[in-house]
């Protein structure tokens, strides 16, 4: 492994020393040896200057090749790493995941001083990263979450202590460090360390060595040098046993196995790297480059920082491709797109390319008042703006570090830049301006609720006081970009957890940055009255807030009358949703025009952005009892007398002060639901930010002005690699895979081509039987037709007990096919399946069953955020198709054997879960709530109806007031017994909050096999009589039902009877809203599941099962 050089140095090369001649110590060959053609060797090479190193050593991290006394080198090596043959990675064999090529003997190499400095800076940052984020480039954040070993607790404690080191506590800090290292060494000698013990031991020793080698304390450096051999020995042991452990740990989950082997790979590499950099710092060279260049590096490092789901999706459960460190450098230098996280940055920093000298610095614009006019109209206003550089901050407890990607401007930003007396707070020197920004989370502090959201796109809230309710706590001093609160025109900023909100998934960073000030304020305006279909709203101008009021008022169904100064701007307002247009230049008395358009009544709401210059007309344009919202003051101040209007006509004048977090949350929901995109008038680059302020000063831009924000790493990359730097800033896209993106579905076809395809259920070519329908009052086709998407319900027994190990989240589908049945067809992702069913089979509804235990740890608990996020991915994929989506708790009215409301969990506990789910999807009209799957053997149906009522009440109170709710009965909610067992009668009593039964739909199931269980491939009935009889009862009761489970095998008998059943439902479509067949989703082809409806995919070609093709597919 790494060769440790003694601190004693020879004064001449071996040849000059033997000849007793003066040696000029030039490296790699002294002048005397070069002139005479002698071999030139140094027992310990001389420490050279940075200049001579650059001349003698190639910058691409190749190495010099003097003839070396191999025996002397071997004598200095405490333990050599074992040599393995390179093995091809194949899914069907066990393989060496650690080693790729054999190591040559060490040779001498060096890098430039600035590269050494860069690597040392990165090493020191590792300690902070460990303390603040419980992770490091070689310590995975999931490794020691549960029951952290004592050695890891010691490591965290020492690291935290070191981060707080002062001259006063330095002595005790180093004393504690020495004690913990001694304890670690004793542990290695007194007990038989396992491979995982060696992993932790090496990781801890690397951190301890970083502290001691690069702190500057001479005694600590000496102690570290004395223990080089220990680190080498442990790393060698880890290397030699890791593959054995990995290939014998088949019982561990694949993700945990990958975390271990990837941690081991990174840890051994870092052990060598740290000592190599120190050797170069001290002696001017290192001897470990040939070893490092043959160590393996993952081609895609992004899964290391991402979630488990993303790992599954990007690696198919195999961990990803490996290449050598040398190949990694070659590919990077050759222009191939590679992920560059902290670990990869260290690898690159020690290679051919100059590392970014400011990679740990953040640029910000700042305000220093130079212009004495203090006016937002001053032509010298931009002289107040300058750039400053500061270290990237680290997030503290319950906070996040956000990489700002875009900023948008508001008029108040102009006032703050001028330190205008029109704004209520003064602008202190050095203030970072702007209140609106969007970016992604790059790290989190201890206790942050965003821990599982690294890489997520987020919006920063402007004010730090107002969560919800009335505005009575907002301090202007706390608003970003004013008073004492730095703003968003910076590359990195730390924000407390409550003041971050998820960005809409349909927006770019620039669009997301345009939301808070404009759309948040617009929502404050619109919530001043009850805006709906019979509401008339008037807007002024086409600035950011006015455009947002137009868009969101139109989305809520309101009539919008827009005023502006030019016909061109009014046409933009029309495209945004305005129904009537008024040019206030050609129609100065625009209030009279509003009254004419409303037949003398006036508007319900006016959004006034002009201030005193427009206020009189705004009040005049209102109906009696109407409201004018004061948002801005673009016109010059002047006295206004509107008192009599307000009193005699009961009109309201309301000042609008920013927005609450709840308002912005509603904006996000409406933005996604209606696919609203903020109108961007102009977008400027980072370096042109002053021009953006100038554009704002001119006050002639339609919509919002945005600024793209780039980082110092991006700037360095753009200069270093022209045309290629987007590969460096791909981090957000890399880690956000799995949140509605298509990485997996795009990757599957290529993988299918490599392992072959086969049709599991070939399409039947026989003619479809003539359906035998019912005689009801249907229009000929049910409103809904679709399939169940199984997976999150796997492992659920009819007792309501779920084996969590059997749950299949979407990324694991691919893994199962690969490891268990190489060569068989992969199961397409649910997103791909649903898109096919909608686009090709014309289906429009999906049922998404999930175990209650998956959603909450215990009845009545809050939703498990990690698990819910996984389930929400499926829900969002469903919503993206435009289909209706049924959320189905699949627990058979039980929790671990006990019946809900009848000896088991209480009604309130189930209702609590539904309340949380309903609040998540209250704004989604496509969502349907399925209270419970197949209750059975319920002692009291009336008591069960009370349980259902509690759930309905909770859902409606949570804000889901209009969506359908499915009410299940007893007896597996079977259609044949729904009337006879009292289910229909009992559930008729369930009501909405207003006492109505609107959108309360009965939930029924019916299979077609011999015992009605849905467990046989053959069918014996079409259920025509069953559904006709139930239809009559539904008509008598004035109610409707949904068949959420039915189906059969892919056999001719089922084709005959299922088609008859669908015809019967269509014939009674006045009472049957639709049907959902069982089941597609996570079923693997190799399982030969009886009722499998999963389609097969070959490239862009889809093949349905015979039953879908004959009966379920709509034309």
LOMARKE-529081 format. One line per 8 residues: number of its first residue (from 1); for each residue x, z, y of C-alpha. Coordinates in steps of 0.02 Angstrom, whole numbers. Each point is the difference from the previous one (the first is absolute). Layout:
REM LOMARKE-529081
NUM	X:Z:Y  ...
REM end
This chain:
REM LOMARKE-529081
1	0:0:0  58:44:173  189:30:16  44:150:106  163:-19:95  112:148:32  24:52:179  190:-13:-23
9	57:-171:62  155:-103:-41  97:-69:147  47:-166:-80  -58:-123:-131  69:23:-176  123:-147:17  73:58:167
17	9:179:-60  97:-48:-157  118:-107:106  13:138:128  -46:-122:138  -108:22:154  -182:-50:-29  -115:-48:144
25	-151:57:-104  -97:-162:26  -144:-14:-121  -30:-78:-123  183:-64:5  136:65:112  107:-124:97  156:26:-107
33	-90:-36:-163  -91:-148:76  163:-76:66  89:21:-167  -147:-42:-111  -2:172:-81  -153:81:-74  -59:131:122
41	-85:157:-64  -41:166:80  -21:155:-105  -117:55:139  -35:-142:123  32:34:185  -140:37:120  -16:-153:109
49	-80:-31:167  -169:-81:15  82:-158:61  119:-18:-147  -140:38:-121  -105:-139:73  145:-121:-21  41:48:-178
57	-169:27:-79  -136:-131:-6  -155:58:93  -118:-43:-141  53:154:-97  112:-96:-117  160:90:-42  188:-23:5
65	88:-29:-166  175:74:-5  70:28:-173  -44:177:-44  78:119:-123  -154:14:-111  62:151:-93  29:98:160
73	-174:-46:59  -76:52:-164  90:166:9  -88:42:163  -173:-37:-67  -88:156:-63  -131:-94:-98  -35:-186:-15
81	-173:-73:-4  -43:-78:-168  -2:-190:-14  -158:-89:-57  -37:-180:-34  -121:-83:119  -173:-5:-78  -141:-114:50
89	-154:95:55  -142:-42:-117  -169:84:-11  3:9:-188  166:91:-22  81:158:61  134:-43:124  138:72:107
97	-82:33:166  156:74:76  148:-110:-32  23:-186:18  184:-43:-17  158:91:-52  111:82:130  171:-74:42
105	141:119:44  -8:68:178  87:-98:135  26:33:185  -121:-49:136  -56:48:174  -130:-38:133  0:6:189
113	-6:165:91  -169:-37:79  -71:-26:-175  71:167:-54  -80:81:151  -166:-83:-41  3:62:-180  45:177:53
121	-145:-1:123  -115:-55:-142  69:138:-114  -34:134:129  -176:-65:26  -31:25:-186  6:188:26  -133:-7:137
129	-105:-116:-107  6:121:-145  -51:149:108  -140:-86:95  -69:-117:-133  51:71:-169  84:-164:-42  167:-90:13
137	62:-175:-42  40:66:-175  -126:144:-16  -177:-61:-26  -137:95:91  -97:27:-164  149:62:-101  -12:186:35
145	-174:25:71  -63:108:-143  98:158:-40  160:-51:89  154:61:-96  103:140:73  144:-119:35  -116:-109:104
153	-69:150:93  179:50:39  38:-177:60  -149:-2:118  42:172:66  182:-41:35  -46:-167:78  -128:81:114
161	125:135:48  132:-130:37  -120:-97:112  -17:158:104  186:40:2  69:74:160  170:76:43  -82:170:-25
169	-66:-34:-176  132:-124:-60  96:130:-100  -152:61:-98  -59:-179:-24  162:-53:-83  8:162:-97  -172:-35:-72
177	52:-179:-36  153:57:-97  -106:124:-97  -130:-131:-51  134:-124:-54  85:134:-105  -168:43:-78  -32:-182:-41
185	170:-19:-82  -25:160:-102  -167:-66:-58  81:-159:-65  125:102:-101  -112:138:-64  -142:-109:-66  -21:-165:-87
193	-57:-112:140  -128:-134:-41  8:-173:75  -125:52:133  108:152:38  147:-116:30  -107:-107:113  -46:147:110
201	177:68:-8  76:-162:62  -133:-19:135  32:176:63  188:-22:-5  -13:-163:100  -94:90:139  121:146:-4
209	149:-121:7  -76:-92:148  -16:165:93  178:55:-39  92:-166:14  -74:-59:165  -34:162:93  171:14:80
217	41:170:-75  173:-13:-75  -26:137:-129  -162:-78:-60  84:-170:-16  137:77:-106  -129:84:-111  -91:-165:-20
225	159:-94:-46  38:131:-132  -167:-35:-83  7:-191:-2  34:9:-185  -157:102:-34  -110:-128:84  88:-140:-94
233	-23:86:-167  -183:39:28  -37:-176:62  88:-74:-151  -103:110:-116  -159:-50:89  45:-182:-15  41:9:-185
241	-158:94:-51  -132:-76:116  -36:-153:-106  -12:105:-158  -123:117:84  -102:-141:73  -18:-96:-162  -49:159:-94
249	-130:59:128  -140:-117:-52  -128:140:14  25:19:188  -110:-103:117  89:-162:52  3:46:184  87:165:-33
257	125:-85:-116  40:-128:134  22:135:132  129:82:-113  102:-155:-41  -5:-69:177  52:172:66  144:3:-124
265	58:-173:52  -5:42:184  79:171:-26  152:-65:-93  24:-136:130  -11:125:142  121:119:-86  129:-139:-2
273	-45:-60:175  18:168:85  173:31:-70  50:-180:35  -46:11:183  92:166:16  154:-75:-83  -1:-144:125
281	-24:122:144  146:106:-56  122:-117:-86  -52:-169:68  -54:-72:-168  -101:36:-156  18:-53:-182  -180:-3:-57
289	-64:-167:65  10:-92:-168  -103:140:-77  -132:-6:135  -17:-188:0  -54:2:-182  -126:141:16  -183:-53:-7
297	-112:-14:152  -187:-32:-4  -41:-168:77  -153:74:84  30:175:67  -170:15:83  -88:87:-148  119:148:22
305	-85:43:164  -175:-54:-49  -142:77:-99  -23:-1:-188  -135:-132:13  115:-114:100  135:26:-132  -119:-57:-135
313	-55:-150:100  173:-59:52  93:33:-163  -139:-18:-131  54:167:-71  176:-61:-43  99:63:148  57:-166:72
321	150:-113:-16  179:63:8  154:-87:69  177:61:29  52:73:166  115:-150:23  -146:-120:-31  -107:101:120
329	130:-29:137  16:-183:-48  -186:-29:9  -14:91:165  143:-98:77  -76:-158:-72  -161:28:96  -115:55:-139
337	-138:121:51  41:173:-63  -77:168:40  109:108:113  -45:184:-6  119:144:34  86:-18:-168  23:-187:18
345	60:24:179  142:109:-64  46:-131:-130  -1:-135:134  88:110:126  152:10:-114  2:-189:-27  33:-158:95
353	-124:13:141  21:112:149  -131:139:-9  -113:26:148  89:121:117  -165:60:71  -101:5:-160  -35:184:27
361	-43:-21:183  -166:-39:81  -24:-101:159  -135:48:124  -57:-57:170  -2:140:126  -66:27:176  111:57:143
369	-87:-16:167  106:-110:115  -135:-96:93  -53:115:144  -172:-79:24  -79:89:-149  -125:-143:-13  -54:-97:-153
377	-7:-153:113  180:12:60  106:-156:-35  147:115:-35  -93:99:-133  107:-63:-145  155:82:74  -70:163:-69
385	21:-60:-180  163:12:-100  59:16:-181  77:152:-79  74:34:-173  -24:160:-98  15:57:-181  -147:-37:-113
393	-96:164:-10  -40:89:-162  -179:55:-35  -33:186:-2  -134:93:-99  -168:-89:-12  61:-153:93  57:-178:-33
401	133:-118:63  -80:-164:52  93:-162:21  -94:-75:147  -34:-184:-28  -108:-43:150  -61:75:164  -142:-52:113
409	-18:32:186  -140:84:96  -27:6:187  46:185:2  173:-47:-67  27:-96:161  -52:152:103  120:112:-98
417	142:-126:23  -30:9:188  -26:188:2  -157:-47:95  -103:135:87  -153:-86:-75  47:76:-167  -30:188:-23
425	173:44:-69  174:-32:68  129:-102:-94  158:101:-38  170:-85:-10  41:-75:-171  -181:-11:-60  -31:-129:-136
433	-154:-100:55  -156:-68:-88  -137:85:-100  -48:-129:-131  107:-44:-149  -4:-48:-183  132:3:-135  37:65:-173
441	47:170:-67  182:2:-52  21:184:-41  -98:163:0  38:181:36  -33:150:-112  -184:27:-36  -56:-166:74
449	-165:-67:-66  74:-175:12  129:32:-137  -72:-136:-113  -19:-123:144  180:-55:33  -11:-179:63  -184:9:47
457	-52:-83:163  -65:128:124  -60:19:179  59:136:118  -134:96:94  21:12:189  -62:177:29  44:156:-99
465	-153:106:37  -163:-87:-45  -49:-11:-183  -190:-15:14  -149:63:96  -11:20:189  147:-31:113  46:173:63
473	179:24:-55  94:-157:55  155:31:106  71:-152:88  172:78:-21  -17:-23:-188  -42:-184:6  140:-110:-65
481	105:-87:132  -46:119:140  36:176:58  116:83:-124  -43:-109:-151  114:-146:-41  -91:-159:-46  9:-141:-125
489	120:-125:80  137:53:-119  63:-54:-170  -29:167:-88  -106:150:41  -53:160:-88  -186:37:1  -96:150:-66
497	-113:-38:-150  -168:18:90  44:-130:131  30:-142:-121  -138:-110:-70  5:-139:-128  3:-174:77  -136:-125:-50
505	59:-105:-144  -58:-162:79  110:15:156  179:-43:43  110:133:80  -28:-80:172  -188:1:-25  2:178:-66
513	100:57:152  -136:-76:111  -137:110:-76  23:180:60  -16:-9:189  -119:-148:9  -108:18:-156  7:190:-1
521	-59:6:179  -130:-134:-37  -70:107:-140  -10:148:120  -102:-112:116  -114:-63:-139  -34:174:-67  -64:52:171
529	-166:-75:-52  -73:-48:-168  61:-180:-8  -99:-109:-118  -101:-159:-17  -113:35:151  140:57:115  65:-102:148
537	180:29:50  85:-71:156  189:-19:12  114:-36:148  147:-118:-14  100:-48:-154  131:135:-8  40:94:-158
545	-140:130:10  -131:-126:54  44:-120:-141  -8:144:-124  -172:56:65  -63:-178:-25  67:-10:-178  -60:169:-63
553	-166:-3:92  -36:-170:-78  51:67:-170  -127:140:21  -136:-127:39  -11:23:188  -36:-135:129  154:-20:110
561	1:-70:177  178:-36:56  60:-21:179  167:-74:51  86:-97:138  18:-170:-83  -100:-108:-119  153:-15:-112
569	8:188:-24  -187:5:-30  17:-124:-142  122:119:-82  -127:140:23  -130:-110:-84  114:-27:-150  22:188:-12
577	-188:26:-13  -77:-4:174  -172:-82:3  -20:-24:190  134:-37:129  12:33:187  138:-63:115  10:134:134
585	98:-115:114  -140:-127:8  -135:133:-20  59:145:110  -162:97:-23  23:3:-188  -111:155:-18  -150:-104:55
593	44:-127:-134  4:138:-131  -174:56:56  -62:-180:-10  70:-22:-176  -84:162:-55  -167:-43:83  23:133:133
601	33:142:-122  190:15:16  137:38:-124  13:154:-111  187:15:25  128:-67:124  186:14:-30  78:12:173
609	186:-32:13  8:-41:185  -33:171:73  -68:26:175  -1:-187:38  -124:-39:-141  -90:165:-26  -151:-36:110
617	-40:-160:-93  28:85:-167  -129:134:39  -120:-131:71  11:-101:-161  -58:148:-106  -175:29:-64  -87:163:40
625	89:131:-103  148:-115:-30  184:50:-3  150:-69:94  167:47:-75  148:10:118  153:-60:-94  120:-60:134
633	32:-20:185  75:-174:24  -71:-18:175  58:89:158  -78:172:29  -147:8:123  -152:112:32  -151:-38:-108
641	-177:66:25  -97:-10:-162  -76:173:-2  -181:-53:26  11:-131:-137  60:131:-123  -134:127:45  -155:-106:25
649	29:-114:-149  75:130:-117  157:-102:-21  159:75:-70  177:-26:61  126:51:-132  187:8:15  94:-61:-155
657	158:96:-40  96:-80:-145  -77:22:-172  -7:121:-147  79:-23:-170  -174:-16:-75  -39:-143:118  157:-93:-48
665	-38:29:-183  -169:-84:26  90:-144:85  112:-23:-152  -150:-2:-116  -95:-127:105  156:-106:21  18:-18:-188
673	-186:-16:-36  -28:-140:127  177:-72:-4  21:28:187  165:-53:78  48:63:174  24:-140:124  185:-14:42
681	32:-88:164  189:1:-10  131:69:-120  176:34:62  162:32:-93  89:167:15  130:-62:123  -139:-72:110
689	-96:163:19  28:4:190  -85:-170:12  -148:74:-95  -18:133:135  12:-134:133  -140:-96:-86  -105:159:1
697	39:24:186  -70:-172:40  -167:49:-82  -46:-176:-55  17:12:-190  -149:-17:-114  5:129:-140  146:110:-44
705	186:-16:35  109:49:-148  187:24:-28  87:-27:-166  122:140:-37  157:-36:-101  126:128:-62  188:12:20
713	22:-52:-181  -106:-154:35  104:-42:153  161:18:-98  -67:-105:-142  -61:-135:119  173:-13:75  91:10:-164
721	-114:-110:-105  -88:-127:113  -161:-62:-76  6:127:-143  -39:168:77  -184:7:-55  64:50:-172  64:162:76
729	-166:46:78  -104:-36:-155  -10:186:-38  -182:27:52  -61:-146:-105  104:59:-147  -69:175:-1  -175:-44:47
737	-25:-107:-154  -143:74:-96  -108:33:155  -110:-155:-15  143:-125:-9  23:-131:-135  174:31:-66  -53:31:-178
745	-127:-139:-16  128:-120:70  133:58:-120  -103:-7:-159  -17:-188:-24  188:-25:-3  18:143:-125  -137:-76:-108
753	94:-162:-8  153:87:-68  -88:93:-139  -134:-126:-44  -189:5:5  -142:-3:-122  -188:6:14  -62:163:-71
761	-181:-56:-1  -9:-190:-1  -148:-71:95  -143:-44:-115  -46:-183:-3  -168:23:-82  -154:-26:106  -73:148:92
769	-166:57:-73  -156:-19:101  -32:170:80  -160:92:-34  -48:86:161  -129:123:59  -163:-23:92  31:104:154
777	-7:-34:184  181:-50:27  62:-145:105  105:-68:-142  167:88:29  53:179:32  87:37:165  156:69:-84
785	104:-55:-150  171:64:-47  113:98:-117  73:174:-20  186:18:37  60:133:-122  164:95:4  -17:156:106
793	-130:63:-124  111:-21:-153  22:159:-100  -172:66:50  -98:73:-146  -188:17:-3  29:187:22  66:-32:175
801	180:37:-51  133:-125:52  171:-29:-76  98:-46:156  138:-84:-100  -121:-138:-49  -50:-45:178  60:-174:44
809	31:-33:183  20:-187:34  191:-17:-2  10:71:-176  -102:-142:-73  151:-114:7  116:130:-73  -105:26:-156
817	-1:-184:-42  187:-14:26  61:148:-102  -130:0:-137  -39:-181:-30  137:-110:71  -62:-177:-6  -184:44:19
825	-99:-39:155  12:119:146  -158:81:67  -26:-65:177  -13:130:138  -174:59:50  20:-83:169  35:-167:-84
833	-141:23:-125  -127:43:134  53:-146:109  -25:-116:-149  -170:73:-42  -58:-21:181  76:-170:36  -22:-86:-168
841	-145:91:-83  -101:38:158  -15:185:-39  -31:121:143  11:179:-63  128:108:-91  -15:175:-69  158:104:14
849	-10:148:-122  116:148:28  19:171:-78  -50:150:105  159:87:-58  102:-143:71  -75:24:172  11:190:13
857	104:129:-89  -147:119:-19  -186:-12:43  -25:32:185  181:-40:46  53:-122:131  38:-175:-62  170:-18:-81
865	79:-107:136  122:-89:-115  -128:-42:-133  -133:-47:126  122:-120:83  22:-88:-167  -187:-12:-27  -26:-55:180
873	118:-146:-33  -126:-61:-129  -146:29:118  87:-94:141  39:-144:-118  -184:-7:-44  -54:6:182  121:-140:41
881	-96:-118:-113  -158:26:102  -94:67:-152  -99:161:-13  103:142:-76  -76:143:-101  97:163:2  -41:80:-167
889	49:175:-55  10:-26:-188  -20:177:-66  -164:0:-98  -66:139:115  136:117:-62  168:77:40  100:46:-154
897	-155:22:-107  -107:97:124  -154:-82:79  -6:-12:189  -131:116:74  -46:69:-171  140:119:-48  146:-105:59
905	59:-49:174  -129:36:134  -102:-130:90  98:38:158  165:-36:-87  -53:-174:-55  -82:-29:169  162:50:86
913	93:-139:-89  -135:-125:48  3:60:180  186:-36:10  -18:-171:-82  -147:-45:112  96:47:156  141:-116:-54
921	-117:-147:-20  -143:41:120  37:-155:104  8:-118:-150  -169:-82:-26  61:-79:-163  24:170:-83  -131:64:-124
929	9:180:-60  -29:27:-187  -34:187:-14  49:20:-184  30:-104:-155  -117:26:-148  -63:179:4  -54:47:-177
937	-74:148:-92  -48:83:164  -107:155:-35  -108:-19:157  -32:-169:83  -78:84:151  156:107:23  103:-157:-17
945	-107:-83:134  44:145:115  185:-36:-34  -27:-183:46  -93:54:157  148:108:53  115:-151:-17  -117:-114:97
953	-14:127:140  190:20:8  28:-188:5  -126:-26:140  65:147:102  176:-70:-14  -54:-152:100  -42:-123:-140
961	-179:-15:59  -43:-177:-52  95:-41:-160  -84:-4:-170  14:153:-112  -27:-19:-188  -100:139:-84  38:25:-186
969	-120:75:-126  18:94:-164  28:-79:-171  154:-100:54  -113:-62:140  -68:-122:-127  -128:-129:54  -103:24:-159
977	-28:187:28  7:9:190  -187:26:12  -35:94:-161  134:134:25  -64:41:175  147:-73:95  -104:-117:109
985	-126:134:45  132:131:41  111:-117:101  -147:-65:102  6:166:90  177:-30:66  -8:-43:186  110:-48:147
993	23:118:147  -150:-78:87  -111:19:-153  5:-184:-46  62:-80:-160  79:-151:84  151:-63:-98  -19:134:-134
1001	12:-108:-156  -23:53:-181  156:-27:-107  -34:-62:-179  106:-58:-147  -42:-99:-157  110:-77:-134  -52:-125:-132
1009	87:55:-162  -85:83:-149  6:179:68  2:-41:186  172:79:20  99:-151:57  131:26:-134  -36:-151:-112
1017	44:-182:23  -166:-64:-68  -167:8:91  -173:22:-79  -119:-4:150  -21:-74:173  -89:156:67  -136:-111:73
1025	-141:119:-41  100:150:60  32:-75:171  -175:-71:18  -77:170:-38  115:92:120  -36:-133:133  -185:42:-8
1033	36:184:26  115:-38:146  -134:-105:84  -127:138:-23  120:124:80  50:-122:138  182:18:-47  149:-108:-52
1041	141:18:-127  175:-65:-30  68:-33:-175  180:61:22  52:-15:-183  -48:-129:-129  91:-124:-109  59:-49:-172
1049	140:-80:-97  66:-176:17  -101:-57:-149  -138:-126:-23  -132:133:-32  41:85:165  2:-166:91  -177:-30:-64
1057	-70:171:44  96:40:161  -59:-163:77  -179:50:-46  26:169:84  68:-77:160  -150:-116:4  -117:149:-16
1065	86:89:144  -7:-156:107  -185:-18:-37  -26:179:65  116:-13:148  -128:81:114  40:168:-82  171:-33:-76
1073	128:-20:140  135:-57:-120  111:33:-149  182:47:-28  74:-49:-168  121:108:-99  148:-29:20  154:-81:76
1081	145:91:82  142:79:-97  -42:-50:-178  152:-71:-87  -20:-157:-107  93:82:-143  -129:140:-11  -136:-118:-62
1089	-131:103:93  -175:-46:-55  -74:-32:173  152:-69:89  -46:-115:145  175:-16:74  35:-182:46  167:-80:-41
1097	110:-79:132  127:-139:-17  70:-43:170  -152:-46:105  -110:-31:-151  -122:134:-56  -90:5:-167  -151:114:-22
1105	-52:79:-163  -137:-90:-92  -133:128:48  40:-11:185  5:-188:-6  -168:-13:-90  -104:141:78  81:98:140
1113	76:-140:101  -112:-58:142  -12:-180:57
REM end
